[in-house]
Amino acid sequence: MALTDSYLRNINYVRISVTDRCNFRCRYCMPEDGVPLLDHRDIMSYEELALLCQALQDLGVKKIRFTGGEPLVRRGFLDFLSSLKGLLPNLKIALTTNGAMLGQEAQRIAEIGISGLNVSLDTIDPEKFRYITRNGDLQGVLNGMRMVRDLGLRSIKVNTVLIRSFNDMEVPALLDFCAKNDYLLRLIEFMPLDDGLWSKDSFISADEILGRVSSGYRWVPSSTGEEVMGPAKYYRDLETGQRIGIISSVSSHFCSHCNRVRISASGRLRACLFAREETDLRPFLLKGDFEGLKDIIVKAVSAKPRCWEDVITGDLHMSQIGG
């Protein structure tokens, strides 16, 4: 069965937030004093998450990426992932993390056998890292990434939000860092959400980003397979074979071939990151209504907007959406 919206886009990839809590306070993601946290009873239980994943796979979803907040801060999360892999062995399971807990959880993550790991890393300068995360430990993150890689996880992507006058001059260093460590660097346009930090002065477009990475390289398009359906445009250097991704979520959106939706930790499905409308799946999850759950997901996806330009941003922070 295929999960298709009214514009005939096949939705086969879902991002699920498992918590709104995070051990960082990144400036573009969350206020310094945090956001109002959900009560434990308002967050989907692991039983509900398992039911949700089963329903999504039944509807044709091939890949689920777990996000937060920071997913690794939720107690029992890796036990849940391990059991989910046993329950749904054909489902691709990926993880997005800030990397702070990778070192202590590297062995478990490697044993579970996830299909990919995205690490949010906006700078490799220790002082800038402390500033942007509000006191994060860069070396701990880098050590954890190396541990996971050395234990056999080869699909590691570094997600870097480029912000003018903060980290835009680090692009060459980031390219070199990722090349030396066999990570895939993805440079992301700074998105205008509801944190009040975005401005035209801080924004760097994909075209400018590509110009920044051109010196000394011969990039050619190299998106393949499922990458074509994602937000990133991938390039490969003809000389070294290194690949990068550029995500132009603002200046040149990928709405026409968007294949994904988001589900918050509280069980609310958001068909578009920028949309105000959400569909509450929780009543069906709490009742264990498997068929009703699938029906409401189909209905919510069918209402997915044509493009983010057609909708108005809501009032949530990225940490609450599950970005």
C-alpha positions in Angstrom: 0.0 0.0 0.0 1.3 3.5 -0.9 0.7 6.6 1.2 0.0 9.3 -1.3 -1.1 12.9 -0.9 -3.5 14.8 -3.2 -0.6 15.9 -5.4 0.4 12.3 -6.0 3.6 12.5 -3.9 4.5 9.2 -2.3 5.1 9.6 1.4 7.5 6.9 2.4 9.7 8.6 5.0 8.6 9.8 8.5 10.4 11.7 11.2 9.2 10.9 14.7 10.2 12.9 17.7 10.5 10.8 20.9 11.0 13.7 23.3 10.9 17.5 23.5 13.8 17.5 26.0 17.4 18.3 25.1 20.7 18.6 26.9 21.7 21.5 24.6 20.1 24.9 24.2 21.1 25.7 20.6 20.3 29.4 20.0 18.3 28.9 16.8 16.4 25.9 18.2 15.4 26.7 21.7 15.4 29.7 24.2 18.1 29.7 26.9 15.6 28.8 29.6 14.1 26.0 27.4 10.5 25.7 26.3 7.5 24.5 28.4 8.0 20.7 28.6 5.4 18.1 28.0 4.3 16.0 30.9 5.4 12.4 30.7 1.9 11.3 30.2 1.5 13.6 27.2 4.4 11.9 25.3 3.8 8.8 23.3 4.8 5.7 25.2 7.1 3.1 23.6 4.1 0.8 23.1 2.3 3.6 21.2 5.5 4.3 19.2 5.7 0.6 18.2 2.0 0.6 17.1 2.6 3.8 15.2 5.6 2.4 13.4 3.7 -0.7 12.5 0.9 1.3 11.0 3.3 3.5 9.0 5.0 0.4 7.6 1.6 -1.0 6.7 0.9 2.2 4.8 4.1 1.9 2.8 6.6 3.9 4.8 10.1 2.5 4.2 12.2 4.7 6.6 11.6 6.3 10.0 14.1 8.7 11.5 13.9 9.3 15.2 14.6 12.8 16.5 13.9 15.1 19.5 14.7 17.2 21.3 17.6 14.9 21.8 16.4 11.3 21.5 19.2 9.8 23.5 18.1 11.6 26.7 14.9 9.6 26.8 15.3 6.7 29.2 15.0 3.3 27.5 15.2 4.7 24.0 17.9 2.3 22.7 16.1 -0.6 24.2 13.0 0.5 22.3 15.1 0.8 19.1 16.5 -2.7 19.5 13.0 -4.2 20.0 11.7 -2.2 17.1 14.4 -3.7 14.8 13.2 -7.1 15.8 9.6 -6.3 15.3 10.0 -4.6 11.9 13.3 -5.9 10.4 12.6 -4.5 7.0 12.0 -1.0 8.2 15.0 1.4 7.8 15.6 3.1 11.1 17.8 6.2 11.4 18.7 8.6 14.2 19.3 12.3 14.4 21.3 13.5 17.5 23.4 16.4 18.8 26.1 13.8 19.6 26.6 14.7 23.2 25.8 11.1 24.4 27.2 9.2 21.5 30.4 8.2 23.4 28.5 6.5 26.2 26.0 4.8 23.8 28.2 4.0 20.9 28.4 0.3 21.5 24.6 -0.1 21.8 24.0 2.0 18.7 26.4 -0.1 16.7 24.8 -3.3 18.0 21.3 -2.2 17.0 22.3 -1.7 13.4 20.6 1.5 12.5 20.8 2.5 8.8 22.1 6.0 9.3 23.2 8.6 11.8 22.8 12.4 11.4 24.8 14.6 13.8 23.9 18.2 14.2 27.2 20.0 14.2 27.3 23.7 13.4 31.0 24.4 14.1 34.2 22.6 14.9 35.6 25.5 16.9 35.3 24.8 20.6 34.4 28.4 21.6 31.8 28.8 18.9 30.4 25.4 19.8 30.0 26.4 23.5 28.3 29.6 22.3 25.8 28.1 19.9 24.9 25.2 22.1 25.1 27.3 25.3 27.9 25.3 27.0 28.2 22.1 25.0 31.4 20.0 24.9 32.7 19.8 21.3 35.4 17.2 22.0 32.9 14.9 23.6 30.8 15.0 20.4 33.7 14.4 18.1 35.0 11.5 20.2 31.5 9.9 20.2 31.3 10.3 16.4 34.6 8.5 16.0 33.6 5.7 18.3 30.4 5.0 16.4 32.3 5.1 13.1 35.0 2.8 14.4 32.4 0.3 15.6 31.2 -0.1 12.0 28.5 2.6 11.3 29.5 4.1 8.0 26.5 6.2 7.1 27.3 9.3 9.3 26.1 12.7 8.1 27.1 16.0 9.6 24.3 18.6 9.4 25.5 22.2 9.6 23.2 25.2 9.6 25.1 28.0 8.0 24.7 31.4 9.7 26.4 34.4 8.2 29.1 36.0 10.5 29.0 33.0 12.8 30.2 29.8 11.0 30.2 30.6 7.2 34.0 31.0 7.1 34.4 27.5 8.5 33.2 25.7 5.4 36.7 24.8 4.2 37.6 23.4 7.6 34.3 21.5 7.8 35.0 20.0 4.3 38.4 18.9 5.4 37.2 17.5 8.7 34.5 15.4 7.0 36.9 14.2 4.3 39.4 13.0 6.9 36.8 11.2 9.0 34.6 9.8 6.2 31.5 11.8 7.1 29.1 13.3 4.6 28.8 17.1 5.2 25.4 18.7 4.6 25.2 22.4 4.6 21.8 23.8 5.4 20.1 27.1 4.8 19.0 28.9 8.0 15.2 28.5 8.1 12.8 31.2 9.3 10.9 29.4 12.1 9.5 31.1 15.2 12.5 31.7 17.4 12.9 35.3 16.3 16.6 34.8 15.4 16.3 34.5 11.6 17.0 37.6 9.5 18.0 38.3 5.9 21.4 39.4 7.2 22.1 36.0 8.8 20.8 34.0 5.8 23.1 32.4 3.2 21.5 30.9 0.1 22.3 27.6 -1.4 23.8 29.3 -4.5 26.2 31.3 -2.2 27.0 28.1 -0.3 27.9 26.3 -3.5 30.1 29.2 -4.4 31.8 29.0 -1.0 32.7 25.3 -1.5 33.9 25.7 -5.2 37.5 26.8 -4.6 39.8 23.9 -5.2 37.0 21.4 -6.0 35.2 20.3 -9.2 31.7 19.5 -8.0 29.2 17.6 -10.2 25.7 16.6 -9.2 25.6 13.1 -7.7 22.2 12.6 -6.1 21.2 8.9 -6.4 18.3 6.6 -5.5 16.2 7.9 -2.6 18.5 11.0 -2.3 16.6 12.5 -5.2 13.4 12.6 -3.1 15.1 14.3 -0.1 15.8 18.0 0.6 19.5 17.9 -0.2 21.1 18.2 -3.5 24.3 16.1 -3.5 27.6 16.9 -5.3 30.7 14.9 -5.8 34.2 16.2 -6.3 35.7 14.8 -9.5 39.2 14.8 -8.1 38.8 13.3 -4.6 35.4 11.6 -4.8 34.2 13.5 -1.7 30.5 14.2 -1.6 28.6 17.1 0.0 24.9 17.9 0.3 23.3 21.3 0.2 19.8 21.8 1.6 18.1 24.8 0.1 14.9 24.6 2.3 14.2 28.4 1.8 15.6 29.6 -1.5 14.8 26.6 -3.6 12.5 24.3 -1.8 12.0 20.6 -2.7 8.2 20.7 -2.1 7.3 19.2 -5.5 9.0 15.9 -4.6 8.7 16.0 -0.8 8.2 12.4 0.5 8.0 13.0 4.2 6.0 14.1 7.2 6.8 14.8 10.8 5.2 13.4 14.0 5.8 15.2 17.3 6.5 13.4 20.6 2.9 14.1 21.6 1.6 12.2 18.6 0.7 15.1 16.3 1.3 14.7 12.6 2.6 17.8 10.8 2.4 17.2 7.0 4.7 20.2 6.3 7.4 21.6 8.6 6.1 25.2 8.0 2.4 24.3 8.3 0.3 25.4 11.3 -2.2 22.5 11.0 -1.5 19.2 12.9 -3.5 16.0 13.2 -3.7 14.4 16.6 -3.0 10.7 16.4 -2.9 10.1 20.1 -6.6 9.1 20.6 -6.1 6.2 18.2 -2.8 5.2 19.8 -4.2 5.2 23.3 -7.1 3.0 22.2 -4.9 0.7 20.2 -7.2 1.4 17.2 -4.8 0.1 14.5 -7.2 0.6 11.5 -8.5 3.9 12.8 -4.9 5.1 13.2 -4.1 4.1 9.6 -7.2 5.9 8.4 -6.4 9.2 10.2 -2.8 9.1 8.9 -4.1 8.6 5.3 -6.5 11.5 5.8 -3.8 13.8 7.3 -1.3 13.0 4.5 -4.0 13.6 1.8 -4.2 17.2 3.1 -0.5 17.9 2.8 -0.1 21.4 1.3 1.3 21.8 -2.2 4.2 23.9 -0.9 5.4 25.6 2.3 4.7 28.9 0.6 1.0 28.1 0.8 1.0 27.8 4.6 1.7 30.0 7.6 4.3 29.0 10.1 3.0 28.0 13.5 4.3 29.0 16.9 6.5 26.0 17.7 10.3 25.8 18.2 12.3 23.3 16.2 12.9 21.3 19.3 9.2 20.7 19.7 8.5 19.8 16.1 11.2 17.2 15.8 13.5 18.8 13.3 
